[in-house]
């Protein structure tokens, strides 16, 4: 009987070749039939001679099986004979176990061999035939009853699936190139059979790379949910397994991607879940991304009271590309509003946002995204819009207090003149310092060598006027006599399609206000800008509500404990602002991407640093900026700049040898303990009283303790214990941070007691060409040092002002035997005198040493 063959609709244009074969049908015996081999004591009086001759064994590609033709010697006519067929993939079988057994009905037989194991392709089979009479013993094969056959390349294979007694079952085809499996959800107890057929290369698309074995089920049909997988043995460079997807052929030979393709890297497998086998299974790498053309102009700013419509066309080599349209206000993560799937390789979309949806915001803009995915390539088209805004960045100043002013829009008028002109209640015309003050911290030609970079607005100087341009990200500070409502005039929201760029000059502070009305994480800023995490310090201007004073505190500062979290957002809020410091010697173009905070990956740096933080609060006034000193792994010795401030009272780390001041100091040098001088300076005209203390931060060592040391009386103050300090006008006072083990503190105490004001003996003595004058000052003393050389008659020969302030110093001066006019002195007795003066210039101690000069 010839069975009907129904080709798949996907191959409607294919040419099929059919053949009818006539052969003798043999009935296989049960697999558990006896398989005893002949022996002399088996009970058979005469063993039958082996009379089987194998004519041919060959691979029948149409049946996807081995076909064998063999004959029995005519002497065995009318005898009850059984034939057992065995095979091996390495050599001719020598045992009859696992034989496929048949009853013999004719002299010559042509049949397909039904092995229990799946057929292996491109493989040599060693086939042997065994013979027995009735249920007697088996007679081993002879040379005539053995033959070999090589199977061809995969074309078709008959398979059965699944074992109803197994909860999980896997069936292989095409030498394991195709896998079918089920899980516990598959409850059908019927064993299914089907023929798998390999799809020819002419039926595959040219713009995709086919990997693995493409195939289809000839019978197909619905099934319970099962898995179909294709093993990928090799991939072309440079494509990874993650780029492979499963495809099917749809109508008009259009390829459809299975968007739910799974990847099993451990087994080098791509797979899909299916409930219908009437499809093709092709594993491919799509090398052609979709092409998208937008016909509307998305660069133009729009009013907030009109609908927005975009028209796009999409072309792709895959016929079921998926798209999603997301939109919302600029300050929110957009949500999916529409989605669909193209019905073919080309399509047009008309996407509309209505003003009635209240997402076209004059405050933050319209955020709109079209996301397309063809299974392999995902592309996002940013259709966001800038929106017109009037009276941008409205706020009210607080009388006699500094207010940060910054733009969150591209303004029609950017110079500060327009801001001054809109201050309504003043009788004066233009800028008048009696009613208003406008400042900015910025370095320019005139203040390059000054410690303070505060610059006052001056409309008469073009160079200064240009410094006060209100571009997004830039801050100016305004103080008014009374509470004044202000705004920055007309403009439009910033682009949500590209980052806002802010240039940071090298080794300078720059105050910064968020250019968007939403927060952006530091992590996203670093990702958009590039590798700047080690070149940038980020501080936040914290407003003291009680005293209405802004103080800079570290927010992201590499090396400081608790200040290395990149997931922290720079958030938008009226009067909330920051300051950046560019450590590097090159200008950094900082890029702030328009990504609302919350989209960051959540990456956090491991916290292994520790510090002692010095804190000081002004009595009846604001706090001073905190000062950190401590340990940071991988950092040799980091010093951080002193921050800008609105007050005349500062605290900083001071280097006793150079007199330089820093905002913080951390590094691996602090591993065994910390000793650092903290300098408090009062630049005002009145006495200032502060309350000082130290605290432990970060992964502070368990056997360490932190103290504040007063060098004037030798007293220690433990962590969080306060000390009141009174600072005279225009003066400085030192305290020492001491942190370490008990032994570290004891060693410090011994050293501090031994380091008194000392002038050491002059060396050499007598001297001929030069003499060294060495001195020591105790730590924490705020003194000026003056050294002079006198003759025996008391005449001053030479003098030096060693340092404006010196403490904790082992210093020296080399005198070359010349007077202050450069003339050589004569032989005789000379005296070196060390004079220590306090901050007011009053001598507090004088020491002297003598030596003989020999000419």
Beta strands, then each sheet from edge to edge (+ up, - down):
strand 1: 52-60
strand 2: 65-72
strand 3: 81-88
strand 4: 100-103
strand 5: 108-112
strand 6: 124-133
strand 7: 146-150
strand 8: 156-161
strand 9: 169-173
strand 10: 178-182
strand 11: 192-198
strand 12: 208-210
strand 13: 215-217
strand 14: 222-231
strand 15: 244-249
strand 16: 255-257
strand 17: 262-264
strand 18: 269-276
strand 19: 280-286
strand 20: 291-294
strand 21: 308-315
strand 22: 322-329
strand 23: 335-341
strand 24: 346-353
strand 25: 366-373
strand 26: 378-382
strand 27: 388-389
strand 28: 395-396
strand 29: 402-406
strand 30: 409-411
strand 31: 436-441
strand 32: 454-456
strand 33: 475-480
strand 34: 485-486
strand 35: 491-493
strand 36: 500-504
strand 37: 509-512
strand 38: 520-521
strand 39: 536-544
strand 40: 549-556
strand 41: 569-570
strand 42: 577-582
strand 43: 588-592
strand 44: 610-618
strand 45: 627-631
strand 46: 638-640
strand 47: 649-654
strand 48: 661-662
strand 49: 664-666
strand 50: 674-682
strand 51: 688-698
strand 52: 705-710
strand 53: 715-718
strand 54: 723-727
strand 55: 731-740
strand 56: 758-759
strand 57: 771-776
strand 58: 783-791
strand 59: 796-806
strand 60: 810-815
strand 61: 828-837
strand 62: 843-853
sheet 1: 1+ 2- 5+
sheet 2: 4+ 3- 6+ 7-
sheet 3: 8+ 11- 13+ 19- 12+
sheet 4: 8+ 11- 13+ 19- 15+ 16-
sheet 5: 9+ 10- 14+ 18- 17+
sheet 6: 20+ 21- 24+
sheet 7: 23+ 22- 25+ 26-
sheet 8: 27+ 35- 30+
sheet 9: 28+ 34-
sheet 10: 29+ 33- 31+ 32-
sheet 11: 36+ 43-
sheet 12: 37+ 42- 39+ 40-
sheet 13: 38+ 41-
sheet 14: 46+ 49- 45- 44+ 51- 54+
sheet 15: 48+ 47- 50+ 55- 52+ 53-
sheet 16: 56+ 57- 60+
sheet 17: 59+ 58- 61+ 62-
end
